[in-house]
Amino acid sequence: MNIEQTDAYLRRIGAARPAAPTSEALRELHLAHLRSVPFENLSIHLGEEIELTDEALVAKIVQARRGGFCYELNGAFAALLTALGFDVTLLQGRVYDDEGRLGIPFDHLALRVRTRDGGEWLADVGFGAHSQLPLVFGERGVQADPGGTFRLVDRAEGDLEVVKDGTPQYLLDRRPRALADFTAGAWYHRTSPDSHFTRSLVCSIVTGEGRVTLSGRTLTSTVDGERQVTEPATEAEVLAAYERHFGIRLEREPSVRGIR
């Protein structure tokens, strides 16, 4: 990314260019990203291609003002952080399902970020409802976060388990990866009938008061822990909700077969 592209990305997330790649700067960028760029899988249900290159991911988030799922969000965020002088390593993870079973290899993309002031962090802006701030990579005690209570737990063969509110979320392999390594995982999640992304429709973003999520035609707004659920009744109302809450302008309503 050149200076102009980096500045455009910073404008997209409403963040100032940091004076240096410090831990505090990373925290500010991480939260700004979560509050500006939604976690969404709309491309899968709109028939759009998903290309795992820095150029394509940044163009989707910055120029097209869209969001994405983990490969896209953390892939683009890695490009931004690298352009700002952070030392970024891509890590592959396997996500636990509701029964505690691990998913496929390269199921998830997360970031190990080193800062100029000696910090080392687990950054993740692509896991939906997760930590709002980076987690200290070397800390094994409880880490409090606006999104919940987190712990990083060492597992066999050097893997690192990420636990939220007592429930394991995903298992990270600490070996460095390249963005292209996640191509098969992204293909699986956008094509397989066994992937939860092909079976559901979601668009979700962190707000200053909580979170807003549009899943199919169910709009859930959480403000200070209080949930309010509404049901947009028409395509026009759904499209208006996408634009109002997420800044996404669509020509047609995405839908999953059997869900409308």
MARDOMI-47262 format. One line per field, with one value per residue: residue in three letters; chain; x, y, z of N, C-alpha, C in turn. Coordinates in nm, 3 decimals. Example, Ala and Ser with C-alpha at 12.3 -4.5 7.8 and 13.67 -1.06 7.14 Angstrom:
dolum: ALA, SER
vodo: A, A
n_east: 1.319, 1.285
n_north: -0.569, -0.225
n_up: 0.780, 0.708
ca_east: 1.230, 1.367
ca_north: -0.450, -0.106
ca_up: 0.780, 0.714
c_east: 1.320, 1.290
c_north: -0.330, 0.003
c_up: 0.780, 0.787
***
This chain:
dolum: MET, ASN, ILE, GLU, GLN, THR, ASP, ALA, TYR, LEU, ARG, ARG, ILE, GLY, ALA, ALA, ARG, PRO, ALA, ALA, PRO, THR, SER, GLU, ALA, LEU, ARG, GLU, LEU, HIS, LEU, ALA, HIS, LEU, ARG, SER, VAL, PRO, PHE, GLU, ASN, LEU, SER, ILE, HIS, LEU, GLY, GLU, GLU, ILE, GLU, LEU, THR, ASP, GLU, ALA, LEU, VAL, ALA, LYS, ILE, VAL, GLN, ALA, ARG, ARG, GLY, GLY, PHE, CYS, TYR, GLU, LEU, ASN, GLY, ALA, PHE, ALA, ALA, LEU, LEU, THR, ALA, LEU, GLY, PHE, ASP, VAL, THR, LEU, LEU, GLN, GLY, ARG, VAL, TYR, ASP, ASP, GLU, GLY, ARG, LEU, GLY, ILE, PRO, PHE, ASP, HIS, LEU, ALA, LEU, ARG, VAL, ARG, THR, ARG, ASP, GLY, GLY, GLU, TRP, LEU, ALA, ASP, VAL, GLY, PHE, GLY, ALA, HIS, SER, GLN, LEU, PRO, LEU, VAL, PHE, GLY, GLU, ARG, GLY, VAL, GLN, ALA, ASP, PRO, GLY, GLY, THR, PHE, ARG, LEU, VAL, ASP, ARG, ALA, GLU, GLY, ASP, LEU, GLU, VAL, VAL, LYS, ASP, GLY, THR, PRO, GLN, TYR, LEU, LEU, ASP, ARG, ARG, PRO, ARG, ALA, LEU, ALA, ASP, PHE, THR, ALA, GLY, ALA, TRP, TYR, HIS, ARG, THR, SER, PRO, ASP, SER, HIS, PHE, THR, ARG, SER, LEU, VAL, CYS, SER, ILE, VAL, THR, GLY, GLU, GLY, ARG, VAL, THR, LEU, SER, GLY, ARG, THR, LEU, THR, SER, THR, VAL, ASP, GLY, GLU, ARG, GLN, VAL, THR, GLU, PRO, ALA, THR, GLU, ALA, GLU, VAL, LEU, ALA, ALA, TYR, GLU, ARG, HIS, PHE, GLY, ILE, ARG, LEU, GLU, ARG, GLU, PRO, SER, VAL, ARG, GLY, ILE, ARG
vodo: A, A, A, A, A, A, A, A, A, A, A, A, A, A, A, A, A, A, A, A, A, A, A, A, A, A, A, A, A, A, A, A, A, A, A, A, A, A, A, A, A, A, A, A, A, A, A, A, A, A, A, A, A, A, A, A, A, A, A, A, A, A, A, A, A, A, A, A, A, A, A, A, A, A, A, A, A, A, A, A, A, A, A, A, A, A, A, A, A, A, A, A, A, A, A, A, A, A, A, A, A, A, A, A, A, A, A, A, A, A, A, A, A, A, A, A, A, A, A, A, A, A, A, A, A, A, A, A, A, A, A, A, A, A, A, A, A, A, A, A, A, A, A, A, A, A, A, A, A, A, A, A, A, A, A, A, A, A, A, A, A, A, A, A, A, A, A, A, A, A, A, A, A, A, A, A, A, A, A, A, A, A, A, A, A, A, A, A, A, A, A, A, A, A, A, A, A, A, A, A, A, A, A, A, A, A, A, A, A, A, A, A, A, A, A, A, A, A, A, A, A, A, A, A, A, A, A, A, A, A, A, A, A, A, A, A, A, A, A, A, A, A, A, A, A, A, A, A, A, A, A, A, A, A, A, A, A, A, A, A
n_east: 0.084, 0.055, 0.120, -0.111, -0.312, -0.302, -0.376, -0.637, -0.754, -0.731, -0.903, -1.139, -1.185, -1.201, -0.975, -0.677, -0.352, -0.108, 0.162, 0.368, 0.425, 0.293, 0.182, -0.046, -0.138, -0.208, -0.420, -0.609, -0.651, -0.750, -0.999, -1.125, -1.146, -1.324, -1.553, -1.617, -1.602, -1.795, -1.848, -1.925, -2.093, -2.191, -2.104, -2.087, -2.352, -2.434, -2.313, -2.058, -1.709, -1.437, -1.133, -0.818, -0.600, -0.385, -0.445, -0.706, -0.859, -0.828, -0.938, -1.206, -1.288, -1.218, -1.261, -1.507, -1.646, -1.729, -1.760, -1.650, -1.552, -1.337, -1.089, -1.084, -1.119, -0.916, -0.703, -0.695, -0.661, -0.411, -0.255, -0.286, -0.172, 0.091, 0.173, 0.182, 0.398, 0.397, 0.493, 0.378, 0.237, 0.075, -0.156, -0.285, -0.595, -0.812, -1.153, -1.371, -1.673, -2.023, -2.043, -1.796, -1.608, -1.330, -1.283, -1.191, -0.841, -0.688, -0.918, -0.962, -0.829, -0.597, -0.405, -0.071, 0.088, 0.360, 0.485, 0.650, 0.720, 0.777, 0.561, 0.356, 0.098, -0.226, -0.422, -0.747, -0.985, -1.180, -1.366, -1.629, -1.842, -1.625, -1.310, -1.275, -1.048, -0.694, -0.540, -0.304, -0.030, 0.150, 0.042, -0.104, -0.300, -0.628, -0.782, -0.945, -1.196, -1.394, -1.559, -1.583, -1.451, -1.127, -0.888, -0.565, -0.444, -0.188, -0.141, -0.101, 0.186, 0.258, 0.043, -0.203, -0.473, -0.768, -0.982, -1.304, -1.499, -1.489, -1.534, -1.386, -1.276, -1.117, -0.832, -0.501, -0.233, 0.102, 0.285, 0.421, 0.224, 0.130, -0.084, -0.194, -0.201, -0.445, -0.634, -0.767, -0.918, -1.089, -1.223, -1.359, -1.534, -1.698, -1.826, -1.893, -2.161, -2.152, -2.040, -2.094, -2.121, -2.232, -2.481, -2.602, -2.682, -2.524, -2.457, -2.275, -2.184, -1.975, -2.081, -2.073, -2.234, -2.292, -2.384, -2.488, -2.674, -2.766, -2.936, -3.036, -3.363, -3.378, -3.322, -3.108, -3.046, -2.821, -2.796, -2.618, -2.636, -2.903, -3.130, -3.288, -3.517, -3.613, -3.808, -3.748, -3.975, -3.990, -3.806, -3.705, -3.696, -3.505, -3.276, -3.248, -3.185, -2.934, -2.785, -2.824, -2.731, -2.487, -2.360, -2.362, -2.440, -2.662, -2.779, -2.964, -3.142, -2.956, -2.990, -3.033, -3.097, -3.418, -3.436, -3.572
n_north: -0.119, 0.221, 0.565, 0.720, 0.525, 0.415, 0.634, 0.667, 0.433, 0.476, 0.694, 0.564, 0.412, 0.605, 0.694, 0.850, 0.892, 0.712, 0.835, 0.662, 0.305, 0.189, 0.014, 0.138, 0.275, 0.057, -0.052, 0.155, 0.157, -0.100, -0.103, 0.106, -0.006, -0.222, -0.079, 0.041, -0.121, -0.376, -0.716, -0.951, -1.176, -1.135, -1.141, -1.409, -1.480, -1.314, -1.386, -1.292, -1.272, -1.372, -1.258, -1.328, -1.119, -0.849, -0.612, -0.654, -0.700, -0.464, -0.284, -0.366, -0.312, -0.042, 0.120, 0.010, 0.016, -0.197, -0.491, -0.799, -1.150, -1.342, -1.389, -1.179, -0.942, -0.951, -0.994, -0.757, -0.573, -0.647, -0.564, -0.286, -0.238, -0.322, -0.136, 0.084, 0.039, -0.163, -0.488, -0.769, -1.090, -1.349, -1.587, -1.920, -2.067, -2.308, -2.336, -2.385, -2.568, -2.563, -2.796, -2.832, -2.934, -2.924, -2.722, -2.715, -2.714, -2.393, -2.257, -2.016, -1.685, -1.502, -1.243, -1.191, -0.940, -0.725, -0.447, -0.124, -0.042, -0.269, -0.437, -0.731, -0.879, -1.035, -0.978, -0.937, -0.870, -0.999, -1.195, -1.175, -1.140, -1.074, -1.012, -0.666, -0.523, -0.565, -0.869, -0.949, -1.121, -1.286, -1.319, -1.529, -1.525, -1.409, -1.187, -0.893, -0.744, -0.518, -0.681, -0.918, -1.177, -1.298, -1.560, -1.684, -1.993, -2.229, -2.510, -2.856, -2.934, -2.675, -2.514, -2.250, -2.176, -1.990, -1.850, -1.748, -1.603, -1.843, -2.038, -2.225, -2.075, -2.071, -2.252, -2.176, -2.207, -2.135, -2.091, -1.887, -1.764, -1.716, -1.494, -1.619, -1.882, -1.925, -1.965, -2.209, -2.254, -2.031, -2.083, -2.321, -2.224, -2.054, -2.213, -2.475, -2.688, -2.761, -2.556, -2.300, -2.047, -2.061, -2.140, -1.945, -1.598, -1.301, -0.982, -0.769, -0.532, -0.354, -0.109, 0.212, 0.172, -0.095, -0.347, -0.408, -0.626, -0.778, -1.043, -1.230, -1.142, -1.045, -0.804, -0.715, -0.513, -0.421, -0.244, -0.122, -0.376, -0.440, -0.599, -0.543, -0.655, -0.646, -0.685, -0.629, -0.588, -0.581, -0.593, -0.340, -0.223, -0.387, -0.333, -0.066, -0.089, -0.214, -0.004, 0.205, 0.108, -0.016, 0.110, 0.005, -0.017, -0.180, -0.335, -0.533, -0.756, -0.980, -1.335, -1.648, -1.976, -2.074, -1.899, -1.593
n_up: 0.000, -0.088, 0.019, -0.034, -0.057, 0.197, 0.355, 0.261, 0.355, 0.631, 0.655, 0.592, 0.821, 1.006, 1.148, 1.271, 1.124, 1.290, 1.495, 1.542, 1.523, 1.773, 2.074, 2.182, 1.958, 1.796, 1.944, 1.917, 1.638, 1.597, 1.737, 1.600, 1.347, 1.390, 1.452, 1.218, 0.990, 0.877, 0.987, 0.755, 0.529, 0.274, 0.008, -0.062, -0.098, -0.292, -0.518, -0.568, -0.644, -0.432, -0.372, -0.258, -0.223, -0.130, -0.269, -0.378, -0.146, 0.003, -0.177, -0.178, 0.086, 0.126, -0.117, -0.217, 0.015, 0.178, 0.393, 0.524, 0.568, 0.791, 0.646, 0.468, 0.625, 0.829, 0.659, 0.504, 0.712, 0.804, 0.588, 0.609, 0.866, 0.823, 0.633, 0.797, 0.954, 1.146, 1.269, 1.129, 1.148, 0.982, 1.100, 1.105, 1.200, 1.364, 1.403, 1.680, 1.685, 1.788, 1.930, 2.028, 1.854, 1.631, 1.338, 0.989, 0.879, 0.836, 0.879, 0.993, 0.997, 1.176, 1.346, 1.446, 1.606, 1.634, 1.809, 1.803, 2.057, 2.197, 2.239, 2.199, 2.028, 1.989, 1.729, 1.600, 1.385, 1.258, 1.351, 1.414, 1.690, 1.916, 2.080, 2.141, 2.154, 2.095, 2.213, 2.468, 2.358, 2.495, 2.745, 2.991, 3.174, 3.281, 3.055, 3.048, 2.847, 2.647, 2.494, 2.632, 2.851, 2.825, 2.757, 2.676, 2.598, 2.628, 2.422, 2.314, 2.114, 2.066, 1.993, 2.029, 2.225, 2.204, 2.430, 2.518, 2.765, 2.908, 2.715, 2.459, 2.158, 1.916, 1.777, 1.746, 1.519, 1.553, 1.350, 1.091, 0.819, 0.471, 0.284, 0.060, 0.141, 0.258, 0.069, 0.002, 0.233, 0.230, -0.009, 0.058, 0.260, 0.118, -0.062, 0.025, 0.128, 0.389, 0.526, 0.761, 0.664, 0.407, 0.473, 0.615, 0.663, 0.732, 0.876, 1.065, 1.316, 1.544, 1.778, 1.949, 2.166, 2.173, 1.966, 1.627, 1.429, 1.128, 1.021, 0.771, 0.755, 1.008, 1.236, 1.484, 1.754, 1.997, 2.287, 2.545, 2.666, 2.639, 2.426, 2.115, 1.882, 1.548, 1.245, 0.930, 0.664, 0.386, 0.073, 0.015, 0.270, 0.391, 0.235, 0.299, 0.568, 0.556, 0.446, 0.632, 0.884, 0.833, 0.629, 0.374, 0.040, -0.160, -0.462, -0.474, -0.255, -0.063, -0.020, 0.147, 0.033, 0.109, 0.314, 0.384
ca_east: 0.000, 0.128, 0.072, -0.248, -0.400, -0.304, -0.457, -0.777, -0.797, -0.748, -1.028, -1.249, -1.213, -1.208, -0.859, -0.565, -0.227, -0.031, 0.297, 0.457, 0.352, 0.297, 0.072, -0.164, -0.187, -0.273, -0.549, -0.700, -0.683, -0.830, -1.135, -1.180, -1.180, -1.444, -1.667, -1.637, -1.606, -1.876, -1.827, -2.038, -2.068, -2.286, -2.050, -2.120, -2.492, -2.457, -2.239, -1.938, -1.583, -1.356, -0.993, -0.729, -0.480, -0.393, -0.510, -0.850, -0.923, -0.831, -1.034, -1.341, -1.318, -1.200, -1.332, -1.645, -1.704, -1.792, -1.688, -1.609, -1.530, -1.205, -0.979, -1.087, -1.102, -0.782, -0.608, -0.683, -0.606, -0.268, -0.192, -0.283, -0.075, 0.225, 0.204, 0.205, 0.523, 0.384, 0.544, 0.257, 0.245, -0.054, -0.165, -0.405, -0.661, -0.927, -1.260, -1.455, -1.817, -2.105, -2.021, -1.657, -1.525, -1.251, -1.309, -1.084, -0.722, -0.706, -1.057, -0.965, -0.707, -0.577, -0.279, 0.024, 0.141, 0.463, 0.488, 0.783, 0.747, 0.800, 0.438, 0.324, -0.047, -0.314, -0.522, -0.848, -1.102, -1.260, -1.429, -1.763, -1.849, -1.500, -1.247, -1.275, -0.911, -0.598, -0.506, -0.160, 0.001, 0.224, -0.030, -0.183, -0.407, -0.752, -0.773, -1.076, -1.216, -1.535, -1.633, -1.592, -1.332, -1.050, -0.765, -0.488, -0.400, -0.094, -0.186, -0.001, 0.259, 0.279, -0.076, -0.254, -0.619, -0.831, -1.101, -1.387, -1.601, -1.480, -1.561, -1.284, -1.324, -1.038, -0.699, -0.408, -0.100, 0.185, 0.377, 0.384, 0.159, 0.109, -0.227, -0.235, -0.222, -0.583, -0.724, -0.852, -1.014, -1.189, -1.305, -1.447, -1.639, -1.793, -1.888, -1.937, -2.289, -2.123, -1.992, -2.204, -2.135, -2.324, -2.613, -2.655, -2.656, -2.497, -2.385, -2.271, -2.083, -1.966, -2.115, -2.029, -2.323, -2.309, -2.367, -2.603, -2.660, -2.876, -2.924, -3.156, -3.451, -3.386, -3.232, -3.091, -2.966, -2.789, -2.753, -2.591, -2.681, -3.045, -3.150, -3.413, -3.524, -3.717, -3.811, -3.781, -4.075, -3.978, -3.669, -3.664, -3.661, -3.379, -3.169, -3.232, -3.117, -2.793, -2.720, -2.831, -2.654, -2.356, -2.302, -2.351, -2.544, -2.679, -2.884, -3.067, -3.131, -2.899, -3.071, -2.995, -3.210, -3.506, -3.441, -3.604
ca_north: 0.000, 0.347, 0.662, 0.759, 0.413, 0.403, 0.744, 0.638, 0.328, 0.540, 0.772, 0.468, 0.367, 0.722, 0.695, 0.933, 0.820, 0.715, 0.888, 0.547, 0.179, 0.153, -0.067, 0.222, 0.298, -0.066, -0.061, 0.253, 0.113, -0.222, -0.065, 0.186, -0.098, -0.295, 0.012, 0.101, -0.222, -0.486, -0.858, -0.989, -1.279, -1.105, -1.177, -1.550, -1.491, -1.224, -1.440, -1.212, -1.341, -1.332, -1.272, -1.306, -1.040, -0.721, -0.512, -0.680, -0.686, -0.322, -0.219, -0.399, -0.245, 0.104, 0.181, -0.037, 0.040, -0.319, -0.562, -0.931, -1.242, -1.332, -1.379, -1.046, -0.836, -0.956, -0.978, -0.614, -0.504, -0.677, -0.476, -0.153, -0.233, -0.332, -0.006, 0.180, 0.006, -0.273, -0.618, -0.849, -1.229, -1.413, -1.717, -1.997, -2.127, -2.397, -2.284, -2.483, -2.555, -2.560, -2.921, -2.837, -2.997, -2.831, -2.716, -2.749, -2.628, -2.262, -2.221, -1.879, -1.605, -1.403, -1.170, -1.168, -0.807, -0.671, -0.301, -0.066, -0.027, -0.400, -0.513, -0.843, -0.883, -1.110, -0.887, -1.013, -0.788, -1.078, -1.311, -1.140, -1.094, -1.121, -0.904, -0.537, -0.473, -0.675, -0.943, -0.962, -1.253, -1.366, -1.328, -1.652, -1.503, -1.354, -1.055, -0.831, -0.671, -0.481, -0.788, -1.037, -1.214, -1.383, -1.623, -1.757, -2.115, -2.312, -2.647, -2.949, -2.905, -2.532, -2.441, -2.153, -2.177, -1.863, -1.880, -1.633, -1.631, -1.982, -2.128, -2.218, -2.018, -2.130, -2.302, -2.113, -2.258, -2.015, -2.078, -1.779, -1.803, -1.614, -1.476, -1.719, -2.011, -1.935, -1.973, -2.327, -2.233, -1.935, -2.153, -2.411, -2.153, -1.987, -2.308, -2.602, -2.688, -2.785, -2.432, -2.219, -1.924, -2.084, -2.173, -1.833, -1.465, -1.217, -0.856, -0.729, -0.430, -0.300, 0.032, 0.267, 0.126, -0.240, -0.413, -0.421, -0.742, -0.811, -1.183, -1.246, -1.027, -1.021, -0.697, -0.715, -0.402, -0.434, -0.117, -0.139, -0.507, -0.461, -0.638, -0.512, -0.729, -0.603, -0.766, -0.557, -0.671, -0.576, -0.580, -0.200, -0.201, -0.457, -0.257, 0.057, -0.127, -0.233, 0.125, 0.286, 0.055, -0.068, 0.189, -0.079, 0.005, -0.297, -0.322, -0.633, -0.819, -1.115, -1.430, -1.788, -2.058, -2.113, -1.791, -1.463
ca_up: 0.000, -0.088, 0.117, -0.065, -0.022, 0.343, 0.407, 0.228, 0.449, 0.761, 0.648, 0.592, 0.958, 1.093, 1.237, 1.231, 1.104, 1.416, 1.486, 1.545, 1.539, 1.914, 2.125, 2.194, 1.822, 1.752, 2.012, 1.857, 1.502, 1.609, 1.773, 1.491, 1.238, 1.428, 1.455, 1.086, 0.884, 0.930, 0.959, 0.671, 0.428, 0.168, -0.123, -0.087, -0.138, -0.406, -0.632, -0.592, -0.623, -0.318, -0.414, -0.144, -0.246, -0.059, -0.353, -0.388, -0.016, 0.039, -0.267, -0.133, 0.212, 0.119, -0.230, -0.223, 0.147, 0.224, 0.496, 0.478, 0.679, 0.854, 0.553, 0.408, 0.724, 0.887, 0.550, 0.473, 0.830, 0.803, 0.489, 0.667, 0.976, 0.764, 0.572, 0.905, 1.022, 1.242, 1.227, 1.128, 1.106, 0.963, 1.165, 1.071, 1.315, 1.345, 1.488, 1.748, 1.661, 1.909, 2.003, 2.071, 1.753, 1.551, 1.196, 0.895, 0.882, 0.769, 0.905, 1.041, 0.985, 1.282, 1.330, 1.555, 1.575, 1.722, 1.802, 1.822, 2.199, 2.258, 2.258, 2.110, 2.043, 1.901, 1.674, 1.525, 1.354, 1.165, 1.412, 1.461, 1.829, 1.975, 2.156, 2.072, 2.159, 2.081, 2.334, 2.490, 2.307, 2.591, 2.873, 3.005, 3.270, 3.228, 2.994, 3.038, 2.722, 2.633, 2.431, 2.716, 2.927, 2.736, 2.801, 2.576, 2.667, 2.553, 2.400, 2.265, 1.991, 2.050, 1.952, 2.125, 2.226, 2.242, 2.508, 2.552, 2.868, 2.947, 2.603, 2.353, 2.032, 1.807, 1.808, 1.654, 1.488, 1.562, 1.237, 0.999, 0.693, 0.369, 0.255, -0.038, 0.208, 0.306, -0.047, 0.009, 0.341, 0.183, -0.109, 0.131, 0.332, 0.030, -0.155, 0.082, 0.201, 0.531, 0.586, 0.817, 0.586, 0.296, 0.528, 0.691, 0.610, 0.848, 0.866, 1.206, 1.343, 1.680, 1.792, 2.075, 2.272, 2.170, 1.837, 1.539, 1.342, 1.037, 0.979, 0.688, 0.779, 1.151, 1.276, 1.629, 1.805, 2.139, 2.345, 2.688, 2.710, 2.609, 2.286, 2.049, 1.757, 1.455, 1.124, 0.807, 0.596, 0.241, 0.022, 0.030, 0.410, 0.417, 0.172, 0.378, 0.692, 0.524, 0.427, 0.753, 0.996, 0.795, 0.520, 0.256, -0.060, -0.245, -0.562, -0.446, -0.125, -0.063, 0.054, 0.148, -0.010, 0.219, 0.414, 0.322
c_east: 0.088, 0.063, -0.073, -0.347, -0.413, -0.390, -0.606, -0.834, -0.822, -0.875, -1.149, -1.285, -1.214, -1.094, -0.750, -0.441, -0.145, 0.110, 0.400, 0.374, 0.361, 0.178, -0.057, -0.224, -0.260, -0.410, -0.652, -0.744, -0.775, -0.975, -1.200, -1.224, -1.310, -1.568, -1.700, -1.660, -1.680, -1.819, -1.947, -1.996, -2.158, -2.236, -2.087, -2.259, -2.531, -2.383, -2.113, -1.813, -1.513, -1.211, -0.902, -0.595, -0.496, -0.473, -0.661, -0.921, -0.935, -0.932, -1.177, -1.379, -1.315, -1.283, -1.480, -1.719, -1.789, -1.717, -1.640, -1.603, -1.381, -1.091, -0.969, -1.054, -0.961, -0.674, -0.585, -0.621, -0.456, -0.194, -0.181, -0.175, 0.068, 0.266, 0.236, 0.327, 0.514, 0.445, 0.431, 0.285, 0.105, -0.049, -0.294, -0.461, -0.773, -1.032, -1.338, -1.601, -1.892, -2.090, -1.877, -1.564, -1.453, -1.287, -1.187, -0.959, -0.746, -0.853, -1.069, -0.828, -0.704, -0.436, -0.198, 0.098, 0.243, 0.473, 0.626, 0.819, 0.758, 0.676, 0.425, 0.180, -0.111, -0.423, -0.618, -0.971, -1.198, -1.326, -1.568, -1.759, -1.730, -1.440, -1.247, -1.136, -0.816, -0.570, -0.354, -0.119, 0.068, 0.156, -0.115, -0.290, -0.530, -0.727, -0.915, -1.082, -1.361, -1.621, -1.648, -1.464, -1.256, -0.928, -0.698, -0.421, -0.306, -0.147, -0.073, 0.059, 0.267, 0.160, -0.124, -0.406, -0.672, -0.965, -1.174, -1.494, -1.606, -1.502, -1.453, -1.344, -1.250, -0.899, -0.603, -0.278, -0.009, 0.281, 0.330, 0.324, 0.155, -0.040, -0.277, -0.260, -0.368, -0.684, -0.819, -0.957, -1.125, -1.282, -1.404, -1.563, -1.737, -1.864, -1.948, -2.073, -2.270, -2.071, -2.110, -2.223, -2.226, -2.466, -2.675, -2.612, -2.637, -2.424, -2.391, -2.159, -2.091, -2.006, -2.062, -2.110, -2.336, -2.280, -2.498, -2.576, -2.786, -2.850, -3.049, -3.242, -3.476, -3.279, -3.227, -2.998, -2.946, -2.732, -2.741, -2.649, -2.827, -3.063, -3.287, -3.412, -3.641, -3.704, -3.848, -3.868, -4.055, -3.831, -3.619, -3.622, -3.529, -3.262, -3.142, -3.159, -2.969, -2.721, -2.716, -2.734, -2.511, -2.288, -2.286, -2.470, -2.548, -2.792, -2.996, -3.040, -3.064, -2.988, -3.010, -3.118, -3.291, -3.515, -3.468, -3.687
c_north: 0.124, 0.444, 0.699, 0.649, 0.396, 0.512, 0.722, 0.532, 0.389, 0.626, 0.679, 0.426, 0.484, 0.733, 0.787, 0.846, 0.826, 0.768, 0.777, 0.421, 0.124, 0.066, 0.014, 0.252, 0.175, -0.080, 0.034, 0.208, -0.009, -0.188, 0.016, 0.098, -0.170, -0.208, 0.071, -0.002, -0.344, -0.624, -0.904, -1.094, -1.259, -1.149, -1.320, -1.562, -1.392, -1.273, -1.362, -1.295, -1.286, -1.362, -1.235, -1.247, -0.909, -0.620, -0.530, -0.658, -0.540, -0.249, -0.245, -0.320, -0.094, 0.165, 0.140, -0.019, -0.079, -0.374, -0.694, -1.026, -1.247, -1.311, -1.237, -0.936, -0.836, -0.947, -0.833, -0.538, -0.528, -0.587, -0.333, -0.142, -0.239, -0.200, 0.100, 0.145, -0.102, -0.400, -0.719, -0.990, -1.286, -1.553, -1.787, -2.061, -2.220, -2.359, -2.400, -2.460, -2.563, -2.687, -2.937, -2.908, -2.892, -2.839, -2.751, -2.666, -2.502, -2.219, -2.073, -1.815, -1.502, -1.346, -1.164, -1.039, -0.765, -0.521, -0.249, -0.052, -0.161, -0.482, -0.626, -0.881, -0.982, -1.014, -0.967, -0.926, -0.864, -1.200, -1.278, -1.086, -1.152, -1.006, -0.776, -0.475, -0.591, -0.740, -0.956, -1.104, -1.342, -1.383, -1.455, -1.641, -1.446, -1.214, -1.001, -0.743, -0.628, -0.590, -0.913, -1.059, -1.320, -1.443, -1.687, -1.873, -2.194, -2.454, -2.730, -2.902, -2.756, -2.452, -2.350, -2.149, -2.043, -1.894, -1.751, -1.674, -1.779, -2.083, -2.115, -2.169, -2.076, -2.166, -2.251, -2.192, -2.135, -1.998, -1.969, -1.834, -1.685, -1.608, -1.582, -1.855, -2.033, -1.951, -2.092, -2.313, -2.139, -2.000, -2.246, -2.334, -2.082, -2.083, -2.431, -2.591, -2.715, -2.660, -2.352, -2.089, -1.942, -2.109, -2.058, -1.702, -1.371, -1.089, -0.794, -0.628, -0.385, -0.153, 0.083, 0.218, -0.025, -0.298, -0.410, -0.536, -0.760, -0.951, -1.219, -1.123, -1.006, -0.920, -0.691, -0.601, -0.423, -0.304, -0.136, -0.268, -0.538, -0.487, -0.597, -0.577, -0.677, -0.687, -0.678, -0.644, -0.679, -0.566, -0.437, -0.169, -0.270, -0.380, -0.127, 0.027, -0.151, -0.098, 0.206, 0.237, 0.016, 0.011, 0.113, -0.054, -0.114, -0.272, -0.422, -0.697, -0.956, -1.208, -1.569, -1.869, -2.102, -2.008, -1.661, -1.383
c_up: 0.000, 0.011, 0.094, -0.027, 0.129, 0.404, 0.379, 0.322, 0.587, 0.764, 0.654, 0.734, 1.057, 1.191, 1.181, 1.209, 1.232, 1.394, 1.481, 1.565, 1.681, 1.953, 2.135, 2.057, 1.769, 1.816, 1.947, 1.717, 1.504, 1.639, 1.662, 1.375, 1.269, 1.425, 1.318, 0.975, 0.934, 0.898, 0.878, 0.569, 0.306, 0.031, -0.160, -0.145, -0.248, -0.530, -0.665, -0.566, -0.499, -0.352, -0.298, -0.189, -0.170, -0.139, -0.358, -0.255, 0.025, -0.049, -0.222, -0.009, 0.199, 0.006, -0.232, -0.092, 0.194, 0.344, 0.441, 0.595, 0.708, 0.756, 0.494, 0.509, 0.783, 0.780, 0.515, 0.589, 0.839, 0.705, 0.542, 0.774, 0.922, 0.703, 0.676, 0.990, 1.129, 1.182, 1.241, 1.076, 1.095, 1.025, 1.122, 1.196, 1.272, 1.448, 1.551, 1.711, 1.794, 1.993, 2.049, 1.976, 1.670, 1.404, 1.114, 0.922, 0.797, 0.771, 0.936, 1.020, 1.097, 1.268, 1.459, 1.520, 1.681, 1.700, 1.838, 1.969, 2.271, 2.282, 2.158, 2.135, 1.947, 1.857, 1.588, 1.505, 1.263, 1.224, 1.466, 1.602, 1.906, 2.055, 2.075, 2.069, 2.140, 2.216, 2.345, 2.456, 2.411, 2.726, 2.878, 3.112, 3.202, 3.172, 2.975, 2.913, 2.716, 2.571, 2.514, 2.793, 2.848, 2.806, 2.680, 2.648, 2.577, 2.543, 2.339, 2.133, 1.961, 2.007, 2.065, 2.114, 2.276, 2.305, 2.542, 2.652, 2.903, 2.836, 2.496, 2.222, 1.911, 1.856, 1.703, 1.641, 1.481, 1.444, 1.142, 0.869, 0.598, 0.336, 0.158, 0.024, 0.248, 0.192, -0.037, 0.119, 0.299, 0.081, -0.041, 0.193, 0.241, -0.066, -0.088, 0.151, 0.350, 0.602, 0.640, 0.740, 0.466, 0.344, 0.607, 0.627, 0.728, 0.808, 1.004, 1.229, 1.489, 1.678, 1.926, 2.193, 2.279, 2.034, 1.761, 1.444, 1.258, 0.984, 0.902, 0.701, 0.928, 1.190, 1.428, 1.669, 1.955, 2.189, 2.496, 2.743, 2.682, 2.460, 2.237, 1.911, 1.674, 1.328, 1.005, 0.717, 0.445, 0.200, 0.039, 0.174, 0.447, 0.359, 0.248, 0.508, 0.667, 0.512, 0.557, 0.860, 0.960, 0.683, 0.391, 0.164, -0.154, -0.344, -0.541, -0.311, -0.137, 0.018, 0.044, 0.107, 0.113, 0.328, 0.342, 0.422
***
